[in-house]
Amino acid sequence: MFDEVSCGTVFFLTQSGVVTGELTVRYLAPCPVEQELLVRGHIVDATHDKYAVVECEMHDGDKLVAKSIGKFFYSKLVGPKS
């Protein structure tokens, strides 16, 4: 889920396709299965020409259960870089 949300965050905010270069996930609490979880992403560093850094958080209701940070490289294969 973090990978999809991170790539989508870059695409929908910049209209640029990306591929995952690295992704680190930190679990803070048990993540339940078979129920809805909310994952939100935001770009924390877009100053590089080749990649964006994206952080995400996963919530079970009001509880933060996991977070991620990763580098997502711009790719002409998955969409134009604006």
Backbone as a chain_set.jsonl record, in Angstrom:
{"seq": "MFDEVSCGTVFFLTQSGVVTGELTVRYLAPCPVEQELLVRGHIVDATHDKYAVVECEMHDGDKLVAKSIGKFFYSKLVGPKS", "coords": {"N": [[0.825, -1.193, 0.0], [1.962, 1.245, 0.757], [3.816, 1.7, -1.305], [2.191, 2.018, -3.6], [0.623, 4.26, -2.851], [2.627, 6.162, -2.474], [3.809, 6.394, -5.063], [1.529, 7.242, -6.446], [1.076, 9.672, -5.14], [3.219, 11.285, -6.046], [2.661, 11.232, -8.809], [0.023, 12.37, -9.029], [0.388, 14.878, -7.884], [2.445, 16.054, -9.358], [2.225, 15.293, -11.986], [4.041, 13.486, -13.003], [5.444, 10.407, -13.889], [6.745, 7.757, -11.883], [9.21, 5.419, -10.62], [9.891, 3.055, -8.054], [12.67, 3.588, -6.044], [13.77, 3.209, -3.505], [12.332, 2.084, -0.433], [11.361, 2.466, 2.819], [9.828, 1.032, 5.584], [8.25, 1.603, 8.651], [6.928, 0.007, 11.324], [4.629, 0.806, 13.807], [2.661, -0.102, 15.417], [0.464, -2.967, 15.727], [-0.84, -3.874, 12.545], [-4.02, -4.094, 11.46], [-5.898, -6.586, 9.609], [-8.193, -7.114, 6.879], [-9.854, -4.894, 7.185], [-10.666, -1.409, 6.79], [-8.001, 0.837, 6.199], [-6.375, 3.972, 6.46], [-4.243, 5.578, 4.263], [-1.964, 8.096, 3.785], [-0.052, 10.255, 1.722], [2.781, 12.446, 1.233], [4.897, 14.705, -0.52], [8.136, 15.249, 0.514], [10.55, 16.188, -0.33], [11.392, 17.635, -3.242], [13.458, 18.645, -4.648], [15.389, 17.528, -6.192], [16.535, 16.62, -9.464], [16.217, 14.053, -10.42], [14.684, 12.439, -8.71], [11.984, 12.153, -6.269], [11.29, 12.561, -2.794], [9.202, 10.835, -0.682], [6.926, 10.719, 2.003], [4.785, 8.627, 3.91], [1.863, 7.902, 5.875], [0.121, 5.465, 7.776], [-3.052, 4.893, 9.018], [-5.156, 3.476, 11.486], [-8.161, 4.147, 12.085], [-7.975, 6.656, 14.431], [-5.447, 6.03, 15.158], [-1.989, 5.945, 14.556], [-0.359, 3.553, 12.757], [1.713, 2.739, 11.096], [4.493, 3.954, 9.133], [6.166, 5.364, 6.257], [9.062, 6.058, 4.214], [10.534, 7.086, 1.195], [12.482, 6.979, -1.896], [11.6, 8.03, -5.081], [12.001, 7.584, -8.361], [11.902, 9.591, -11.268], [10.388, 8.586, -14.306], [10.339, 8.063, -17.748], [9.072, 5.929, -18.811], [6.702, 5.462, -17.465], [5.211, 7.727, -17.568], [4.965, 11.278, -18.352], [7.444, 13.689, -17.307], [6.813, 16.708, -15.749]], "CA": [[0.0, 0.0, 0.0], [2.83, 2.423, 0.793], [4.407, 1.904, -2.626], [1.155, 2.546, -4.482], [0.254, 5.613, -2.428], [3.778, 7.037, -2.721], [3.879, 6.653, -6.509], [0.353, 8.043, -6.778], [1.282, 11.014, -4.606], [4.068, 12.025, -6.986], [1.974, 11.37, -10.085], [-1.118, 13.278, -8.984], [0.814, 16.227, -7.526], [3.409, 16.618, -10.31], [1.966, 14.738, -13.313], [5.253, 12.772, -13.405], [5.501, 8.999, -13.546], [7.922, 7.382, -11.103], [9.438, 4.035, -10.205], [10.416, 3.015, -6.693], [14.104, 3.37, -5.883], [13.894, 2.584, -2.185], [11.173, 2.318, 0.426], [11.558, 1.978, 4.183], [8.575, 1.015, 6.34], [8.417, 1.488, 10.095], [5.671, -0.372, 11.971], [4.535, 1.392, 15.134], [1.637, -0.857, 16.134], [-0.062, -4.007, 14.842], [-1.683, -3.418, 11.444], [-5.107, -5.059, 11.295], [-6.232, -7.029, 8.264], [-9.613, -7.213, 6.55], [-10.602, -3.7, 7.554], [-10.152, -0.229, 6.105], [-6.92, 1.628, 6.764], [-6.176, 5.199, 5.702], [-2.839, 5.86, 3.972], [-1.789, 9.424, 3.191], [1.318, 10.541, 1.333], [3.14, 13.81, 0.844], [6.265, 14.877, -0.993], [8.917, 16.018, 1.487], [11.702, 16.771, -1.011], [11.289, 17.559, -4.695], [14.514, 19.528, -5.139], [16.291, 16.763, -7.048], [16.054, 16.45, -10.832], [16.006, 12.642, -10.761], [13.762, 11.725, -7.834], [11.251, 12.836, -5.202], [11.226, 11.827, -1.536], [7.797, 10.81, -0.251], [6.589, 10.099, 3.287], [3.387, 8.208, 4.06], [1.408, 7.424, 7.176], [-1.03, 4.561, 7.753], [-3.856, 5.051, 10.227], [-6.299, 2.625, 11.828], [-8.948, 5.14, 12.809], [-7.128, 7.764, 14.887], [-4.15, 5.493, 15.589], [-0.922, 5.795, 13.572], [0.153, 2.189, 12.919], [2.942, 2.543, 10.321], [4.866, 5.064, 8.275], [7.203, 5.012, 5.297], [9.77, 7.109, 3.484], [11.19, 6.462, 0.05], [12.905, 7.741, -3.072], [10.845, 7.613, -6.254], [12.711, 8.144, -9.508], [11.094, 9.946, -12.428], [10.569, 7.628, -15.386], [9.599, 8.307, -18.978], [8.324, 4.712, -19.147], [5.393, 5.443, -16.806], [4.511, 9.005, -17.699], [5.835, 12.432, -18.607], [7.885, 14.554, -16.217], [6.454, 18.071, -16.12]], "C": [[0.869, 1.256, 0.0], [3.421, 2.73, -0.579], [3.394, 2.538, -3.573], [0.793, 3.983, -4.131], [1.4, 6.587, -2.702], [3.893, 7.392, -4.199], [2.708, 7.525, -6.953], [0.476, 9.478, -6.293], [2.112, 11.849, -5.575], [3.313, 12.265, -8.289], [0.869, 12.432, -10.031], [-0.725, 14.707, -8.607], [1.722, 16.868, -8.567], [3.155, 16.201, -11.75], [3.188, 14.023, -13.874], [5.16, 11.321, -12.97], [6.792, 8.698, -12.798], [8.009, 5.871, -10.95], [10.109, 4.08, -8.836], [11.904, 2.72, -6.707], [14.408, 2.712, -4.552], [12.681, 2.973, -1.359], [11.443, 1.67, 1.776], [10.245, 2.11, 4.938], [8.902, 0.807, 7.811], [7.051, 1.186, 10.695], [5.688, 0.119, 13.411], [3.547, 0.66, 16.032], [1.161, -1.962, 15.195], [-0.994, -3.41, 13.78], [-2.774, -4.455, 11.207], [-5.331, -5.423, 9.829], [-7.745, -7.072, 8.121], [-10.439, -6.081, 7.149], [-9.935, -2.503, 6.885], [-9.053, 0.444, 6.912], [-6.757, 2.853, 5.881], [-4.677, 5.418, 5.52], [-2.78, 7.193, 3.249], [-0.318, 9.636, 2.869], [1.531, 12.01, 1.052], [4.61, 13.844, 0.427], [7.004, 15.746, 0.023], [10.151, 16.649, 0.861], [11.561, 16.549, -2.512], [12.352, 18.434, -5.349], [15.49, 18.825, -6.074], [15.689, 16.613, -8.44], [15.639, 15.017, -11.135], [14.961, 11.941, -9.904], [13.06, 12.669, -6.86], [11.296, 11.946, -3.966], [9.8, 11.971, -0.999], [7.695, 10.122, 1.107], [5.107, 9.752, 3.28], [3.124, 7.813, 5.506], [0.193, 6.534, 6.976], [-1.747, 4.658, 9.098], [-4.954, 3.993, 10.296], [-7.193, 3.493, 12.699], [-8.045, 6.319, 13.156], [-5.712, 7.314, 15.231], [-3.174, 5.355, 14.415], [-0.292, 4.423, 13.784], [1.438, 1.93, 12.143], [3.222, 3.801, 9.517], [5.986, 4.621, 7.339], [7.878, 6.264, 4.768], [10.495, 6.424, 2.334], [11.601, 7.458, -1.008], [12.203, 7.149, -4.285], [11.395, 8.357, -7.461], [11.763, 8.4, -10.671], [11.422, 9.002, -13.577], [9.73, 7.996, -16.593], [8.742, 7.104, -19.357], [6.925, 4.711, -18.551], [4.683, 6.784, -16.846], [5.472, 10.157, -17.865], [6.241, 13.157, -17.33], [7.56, 15.975, -16.63], [7.578, 19.031, -15.853]], "O": [[0.548, 2.228, -0.684], [3.514, 3.894, -0.968], [3.717, 3.498, -4.272], [0.67, 4.828, -5.018], [1.159, 7.72, -3.118], [4.055, 8.562, -4.546], [2.886, 8.446, -7.751], [0.025, 10.401, -6.97], [1.753, 12.983, -5.889], [3.323, 13.377, -8.817], [0.8, 13.297, -10.904], [-1.426, 15.652, -8.969], [1.776, 18.094, -8.663], [3.814, 16.712, -12.655], [3.359, 13.959, -15.091], [4.835, 11.033, -11.818], [7.821, 9.322, -13.057], [7.028, 5.148, -11.122], [10.81, 5.038, -8.51], [12.351, 1.737, -7.298], [15.203, 1.775, -4.476], [12.085, 4.033, -1.549], [11.719, 0.474, 1.861], [9.623, 3.171, 4.933], [9.715, -0.045, 8.172], [6.127, 1.994, 10.596], [6.646, -0.12, 14.146], [3.592, 0.788, 17.255], [1.423, -1.905, 13.993], [-1.827, -2.554, 14.08], [-2.481, -5.579, 10.797], [-4.993, -4.656, 8.928], [-8.48, -7.067, 9.109], [-11.579, -6.283, 7.567], [-8.78, -2.578, 6.466], [-9.152, 0.601, 8.129], [-6.982, 2.778, 4.673], [-3.926, 5.443, 6.495], [-3.451, 7.4, 2.239], [0.558, 9.249, 3.642], [0.604, 12.731, 0.684], [5.444, 13.109, 0.956], [6.555, 16.843, 0.353], [10.745, 17.552, 1.449], [11.605, 15.415, -2.99], [12.17, 18.909, -6.469], [16.334, 19.479, -6.686], [14.472, 16.494, -8.583], [14.802, 14.785, -12.008], [14.401, 10.933, -10.335], [13.474, 13.81, -6.655], [11.335, 10.721, -4.078], [9.269, 13.076, -0.881], [8.301, 9.074, 1.331], [4.284, 10.478, 2.723], [4.032, 7.443, 6.25], [-0.656, 6.801, 6.127], [-1.14, 4.526, 10.161], [-5.591, 3.666, 9.294], [-7.003, 3.566, 13.913], [-7.424, 6.911, 12.273], [-4.866, 8.145, 15.562], [-3.493, 4.726, 13.406], [0.249, 4.147, 14.854], [2.184, 1.01, 12.478], [2.328, 4.606, 9.253], [6.668, 3.629, 7.596], [7.347, 7.371, 4.86], [11.006, 5.315, 2.485], [11.153, 8.604, -1.03], [12.207, 5.936, -4.495], [11.278, 9.577, -7.575], [10.937, 7.557, -11.02], [12.583, 8.659, -13.8], [8.526, 8.219, -16.465], [7.796, 7.235, -20.133], [6.041, 4.03, -19.07], [3.644, 6.949, -16.206], [6.657, 10.035, -17.557], [5.463, 13.228, -16.379], [7.959, 16.423, -17.705], [7.443, 20.227, -16.109]]}, "num_chains": 1, "name": "protein.A"}
